[in-house]
Amino acid sequence: MAQKGVQLDRETFSCSICLDLLKDPVTIPCGHSYCMNCIKDFWDVEEKRIYSCPQCRQTFTPRPVLVKSTMLAVLVEELKKTGLQAAPADHCYAGPEDVACDVCTGRKRKAVKSCLVCLVSYCEEHLQPHYDVAPLKKHKLVEPSKKLQENICSRHDEVMKMFCRTDQQSICYLCPVDEHKGHHTVSAAAERTERQRELEVSRLNIQQRIQDREKDVKLLQQEVEAINQSAHKTVEHSEKIFTELIRVIQKRSSDVKQQIRSQQETEVSRVKELQEKLEQEITELKRKDAELKQLSHTEDHIQFLHNYPSLSALSESTHSSSINIRPLRYFEDVTAAVSELREKLQDILREERTNISLTVTEVDVSLPQPEPKTRAEFLKYSHEITLDPNTANTHLILSEGNRKVKFLFFVKQSYSDHPDRFTYWEQVLSRESLTGRCYWEVEWRGRVYVAVTYKNISRAGSECCFGHNDKSWALNCTNNSFTFWYNNIETPVSGPRSSRVGVYLDHRAGILSFYSISETMTLLHRVQTTFTQPLYAGLRLYNVGSSSELIKLK
């Protein structure tokens, strides 16, 4: 209580212009007091030679003669001697970052509420009528806001309580009469309710993505531990074997250890880099969720609608929704190579690059990679493929360096017997196996199945047809339509017709995509699965005279 009294005394003897204790105090005819220099400066800028009081606005003509108030000066000096000069500022007054009361005169106090009906901010004292007066009790009070004027229609100078869905903007009740005539308009509260529902859906999506990313981070941490354990175990085993070989392979032992550690560091670094990116995404998603949560609690409908578009947009994830972890086989091949080294020591030491070195460099960790977006990016993964004559049906003739195939029903090719040959359907496989990321293009005519398949697909009987079993995936290309086949299930495919089809395979990610290639590149069908074996490109020619060619892209 004593401190409050001190602060009130200080306010009493403060100049309402400079807000400091009075210096050379003077009292003007209306009874208010100011620093002599403050009131002089104030009147020096007054126009028309009419001088007024800064507080009560009473006017004086002519300009009053200013005489120092001796009594006030003595009182101010006494206040200074008692140390009140250093008294802390009253926290009820508004600072630069606060919303000031619009009713206060002189030094303004902090507003505690803003009224969306009056469009005025009130301190605790001036807000009281809104609690006591019946009509004012119905007004909508919100947290203090500096943006109340944004709730006023610039055209009609009315409070905006409606929303135009046609133009996606807040409007007043007069706007539908002219510039928004005939538009779909609703109350701001109704639009807020709709957007609030959308906001909650966005938050649920964000929260789900946070959970997914947290699971991915845990998987990656397990991957790091598995790599470290496997590397450590391999190093120990390799050192035991090299100890048996004494001086002859001591240098090689050091080389292998260094290669393993280097690869271990590389793989751990790659996994941790992805882990860090996912953690950054989680942080960003949590920040976004917090912003949306804060927005959802906004009491001012107009401010909600004003800020919602910029906060509701959700960026696409830069990573896949799950982490693909291969079975735990990192450095086991190194151990096998070292064991073989004991049996074939002399031959291995003569080679410039030993099996051990090659094995270490092949160690890899399966991490998700972004898919190519443009044809130029796809071409970076172009894979030159040739057809295997040992798999070609005898009604198929190969040419162009085994890249082109044609169906000639009445002419049988004199291929030698081979267990890999298709004997029932006019099909052929590529010679090369496909792993990692590959892209190739097929030019076709007639009716052709463009496929990928496991090598252990049946070669005889109707069940070997591409797309009609669980070992192959095929795009059926005709002049009228595209259809996709897998496990004897047909899926219609929409897209522009073209005589060239692009095929993209990411074996580790389990992605297989077919594209229509013309002046543009259009996705026809995309498969997301898990491939358990190396794949081979396949072609099936359905009609006599049909042909297909694997295009050289490099």
N, C-alpha and C positions, 0 to 999 in steps of 0.2 A: 504493500500500500504506500509506503514511504517513497519507494522509487517511482510509482506512478504519479504521485504528487509532484515530485521533482520534475518529471517530464512535462506535466501540465504547466508549471511555472515557466519552464524554458520556452514552451510554445507561446505563452502569453507575452513574453518579452522578445519574440522573434519577429523579424521583418517578413511580411508575406510576399515580398518581391524576391529577396535573395535567400529567404528561409534560414538565415543565420541570426545570431543575437544582434540586437539593434546597435548600430554604430552612429554616434552623434544623433540620437533620436529626435525626431520632430513630430508634432501632432498637428494634423491639418484640420480645417473647420468642421468636418463631419465627425471628428473624434478618433479616427484611426491613426496609428503611428507607424513611421517608417524610418529607415536610415535616410539621412539627409541626401546623400549622393544618389541613393536608389530612386527616391521620389523626384529629385531633380532630373535624372536621366529619363525617367518615365514621362515627365511633363515636357521635356525638350522635344519629344517626338510627337506630341499631341498636335492634331490638326485644327484649323479654324480658331485657334486661340481660345478654345474651350477646354478647361482642365477638369479632370474627373478623378475620383478615388478608385484605385485598382480593385478594391474589395466591394464597396457598395455602389459604385458608379455615380455617386452624387457629383454634379458639375459645379464649377466655380468660375465666376468672371468678375473682376480680372484674376490673374494668377495670384494665389495667396502668397504672402510673404512668409518664408520659413524661418522659424526661430527655434534654436535648440531647446529641448525640454530638459531642464536641469534635473528635475526629480527622476525622470525615466533614466537619465544618464547615470545617476547615483545608484539606482536599483540594479541596472545592468552591471555596473562595476562590482556591486556586492555579489551578484550571481557568479561573476567570473572568479571572485576571491574564494567562494565556497566550492569551487571545482566543478560546477555544473556545466561549464563549457565542454568538458569531456564526457558528459552523460551520453549513453548510447542512444542512437536514433530509435524512435518508436517503430516497432515492427509492423504496426498497422498501416503505415504510410506506404504508398506504391512506389516501387523502384522502376528502373528502366525496363526490366523484364516482366513486371507485373501488369495486370489489367487494373486500371484506375477507375475509381467510382466516377460516373459521369455527372453526379449531382453535387459532389463536394466542390466548394469554392476555395480558392487559395491552395494550400498544400493538400493534395488529394490522397485519400486513403485507398487501401487495397479493396478491390471489389471481391465480394464473396459469392455472388451469383450474377448471371446475366439473364434478362427476361427476353424470350423470343417474341413476345407480344409487344412490349414497349420498345424493344430493341435498345435497351439501356442496361448498363452494368451498375450494380449497387454495392456499396459497402454495407456492413452489418447494420449500421444505424439507419441508412436510407432504405434498406430492404424491408424494414419492419412493417410498413403499410401493406406489403404483399402477404404478410401473415395475418394482419388484423382486419383489413378491409375486404368485405365479402367479394365484390367483383374482381379485385386483384388476386384473390386466392385461386381463381381459375386460370391465371396466367401460367405459362410453361417456363419454369426456372431451370437453368442448366449451369454447369460449371462456367466460371468467368471466361469470356472469349473476346479476343481482339478483332474477330472477323464478323461481327454482327452485321456490318454494312453489306456483306456479301449476300445476306438474306433479303436484301431490298432489290426489287425489280428496277433496273436502270431506266426502263421505258415508262413505267407507270408510277414509280415511286411507292409501290405497295409491297407488303411482305409476301415473299414467295412461299406458298403453301401447297403448290401443285407441281406435278412433274409431267413433261411432255415426252412420251415414249417414242413418238415419231422422230423428234429432233434430239432426244436424249439430253434434255436440259431442264433445270428447275424454272418454273414460271409462277406468276401471280394469277389471281382469279380473273384479271382483265385480259390476260394474254390470249385465251381461247377465242376472244371476240374478234381479234384482228389477225396478227401475224401467225398465230397458231390455230386459226379457225379450221375445223374439220379434222384436227389431229387427234391422235389417241392420247388422252390426258387422264391422269389419275391423281389422287392425293399423294403428297410427299410421304405420308405415313404408309400408304399402301405400297408405293414403290420401295420404300425402305424395307418393308416386310419381305418383299420378293428378293431384293438384293441381299438381305440378311440370310435368307435360305441359301443363296448361292455362296455367300461367304462361308457358311458353315460347311457346305460341301467342299469348298476349297481347303478349308482347314483340315477336314478329314483326309483329303488327298495328301496334303502336306504331312500330316501325322503318319499316314501309312508309308509315305516315302522315307520319312525319318526312321521308322522301324525297319524298313527294308535295308536302308543304308547301314544302320547299326548292325544288322545281321551280317551284311557284307563285310563290314570292318572286322567283326569277330572271325569270319571265315579267313580273311586275309592274315589276321594275326596267327591263326592256326597254321596257315600255309607257311608263314615265316618260321614258326617253330619246327614244322616238319622239315623244311629245307635245311635249317641249322642242324637238326638232329641227324638227318641223312648225311649231310656233308661231314659232320663230326665222326659219325660211325665209319664212313667210307675212308676218311683220312687215317683213322686208327688201323683199319684192316689193311689198307695199302702199305702203311709203315711196317706192319708185321711181315708182309710178304717181301718187301724190299730189304728188310733186315736179313732174310735168308739168302738173298742174292749178293750180299756183301758189297765189295767195291765196284763190281761190274755195273750195277744199276743204281748206285747211290745218286748219281747226277739225275737219272731219270726219275727217281723217287722224289727228289726236290722239285723237279719240273711238274710232276703230276700234282703234288701237294699245292703248289702255287696256282695251277690251273683251277683246281677245285675251289680254293679259297677265292680266287678272282671271280669264278662263275657264281659262287655262293654270294659274294658281295653284290654282284650285278643283279642276281635274281631277287635277293632281299631288298635291294634298292628299288627295283621295279615294283615289287609288291607294296613296299612302304609308300612309294610315290602315289600309287593308286589309292592306298589307304588314306593318305593325307588329303587327296582330292575329295574322297567320299566324306571325310570328316569336315572338310570345308563346306561341302554341299549341305551336310547336316546342320552346320552352324547357320548357313544362309537360310535354310528352310525354317529353322527355329526362329530366326530373326523375322522372317516373313510371317510366320504364325503369330508371333508376338504383335506385329503391326496390325494384322487382321483382327486379333483379339481386342486390341485397343480400339480399333475402328468399330468393332461390333458393339462396344460399350458407349459409343458416342451418342449422346442424347439428342443432339441437334441433327434432325433429318437432312437438312440441306447440306451441312458440313459432311455428313456421311456420304450423301450422293456425290458431292463435289470431289471427295478424296477416293471414293470406291474404285473408279476405273483405273487409276494409277497403281492402286495396291492390289487389285484382284488378279491382274495378269500374273500367270505362273510360268516361269521359264521352263523350257523342256530340259529334262535331265540329259547331261552329257555322257552318262554311263548307262549300261544295260541294267535291267532291274534285278539281276542276280549275277553272282560270280561263278564262273565255271572252273571247278577245281578238278584237275586230272588225278587219276589214281597215284598214290605216293611212289613214284618212280623217278628219282632225280639223278642219283649218282651210282645206282646199283650196277649200271653197265660198266662203270669204271672198275669196280671190284672184279667183274667177270673178265674184263680185259687184262687186268693185272694177273689174275690166276692163269690165264692163257699164256701170258708172258713167260711164266715159269717153264712151260712146255716148249715154247718156241722162241727162246731167248735170242739165239743167234740171228734168226730171220728178222725178228722185230727190230733189233738194234741196227740192222742195215738200212731200214726204211727211213726216209727223211721225216715223214710224219707217221708216228706209231698209232696203233689202234687206240691206245690210251688217250692220246691228244685229240683224236677225232671224236672219241666218245664224250670227252669233257665238253667240247664245243657244241655238241648236240643237245646238252641239257637245256631244258626250257620250262618255263612256267606258263600255264594257260591263263592269260588275262584278257578281259574283254577289250576289243578295239572298235572304234567307231566305224560304221559302214561307209563306203564311198558314196558320194552324193552326185558327182558328175561323171560323164563318160570318160573324161580324161583321168579321173581318179581310178575308175574301174580298170582302165587300160594299164595302170601301173602293176596290176596283178595278172595281166594276160599270160596265158599258159599255152605253149605250142603243143598241140595234141595230134597224134596220128592214130589211125585205126589198125587194129591187130588182125591180120589175115587169118590167124588161127581161130578167131572167134566168129568170122563172117559166115552167114548162111550161104549155101551153094548157089542161091539165086541172086546173090549180090556180087557186083563187080566193083573192085576198088581201083582208083586211079589217082592222078595228081599227087604222087608220093604217099599213097594210102591216106589221103585227107578227104577224098571224094568217094561217094558210094552211090550206086544206081541199082534199081530193082529190074531185072530181066527175067521174067517168069519162065519163058520157053528156052532159056539158055542156062545150063548148069555149069558152074565153074569147076575146074578139075583140082579142087583143093585137096590136100592130103588129109587123111583121117587125123583128128585131134580131139582130145576129150573136152577142150574148151569151146568147140564149135556149136553154134545154135543150129538145131536140126528141125525145129518146128516152126518158129517164126523167123521172118526175114530181118534179123537183128545182127548188130555188130558192136563190139566194145573197143574202147581205146586201148592202146598198148601201155600208156602211162597211167600209173595210179595217181589219185588226186588227194592231197592232204594240205593242211594250212589254208591259205587264201588263194583262190584261183578264179580266173575269169576267161571265158572263151565265147566265141560267136559262131552260129551255125546258119548257113544259107540253105534254104529248103525250097522244094517244088513238089506239088502233088499233095500227098498226105504223109506226114512224117511225125514220129514220136521223138522228141528231144529229151534224153533221160540221163540220170545218174543212177548207179547201182553198185551193190557189193559184188565182189568177184565170185562169191559162192552161190550166185543165183543159178537156178536150174537151167540146163541147156536143152532139155527135151520136154515135150508135153506142153499143153496150153498154159500151165501155171507159170511158165518162164516169161510170159509177155510183160514188157516193161509197164510198171504202174499197176499191175494186177496181182501184186504180192507185197509182202512187207519188207522186201529187200531192194526195192527200186522206186524212184519218183520220176514221173514223166509228164511232159507237156505235149498234148496232142494238137498238132498244127494242121489246120485245113484252110481252104480258101474262104470259108464262111465264118469260122469261129476258132477259138482256143478253148481247150478244156484241160484240166489237171487231173491226173490219176495217181492214186496211192492206195495200196492194199485193196484193190478192186473197187474203190470208191471214186466216183467221178464228181468233180467240182467245176461248175461253169466259171469261165474267166472272161472278164470284160476288158477291152483295151483295143487300141488301133491295130488293124491288120497290117502285117508287114511280112516280107519274105526272109527277114533275118531276125534271129532270136539270140539274145545275149544271156549267158548263164553265169551267175556269181555264186561261189561256194566258199564259205568260211567253216572249214571242217571242225575246228576246235569250238567255235561258238555255236555250231549246229544250225547254221543259216544257209538256206538254198533259195535263190531268187531267180526268176525268169523275167526277161525284159523284151519288149518289142522295140526293135532298132530301126529307125528311119532317119529323118532329119533330127528327130528328138529321141530320147530314151525314156520309155514308159514302163513302169513296173506292172507286170501281168499277174504274178502270183509269188508269194513269199512263204517259205516253210521254216518253222522254228522247231527243231527237234534235237536229238542227241545221236550223233553218228558213232557207231561202235567199231567200225572197220574202215580201212581206206576205201575210197570210192573210185569208180571208173565212169567215164563218159560213155553214153550209149546212144545208138540211133536205130530206130525201127522204121522201115519203109513199108507202108500199108498197101499202096496201089502199084500196079505194074507201070513202069515209067517214072515213078517217083524217084527223086534224087536228093542228096544232101551233101554239103561240103563244110568241113571245119576250116574257117577263115584264118589266114595268117594275119596277125595283128601287129607284128613287129617287123 
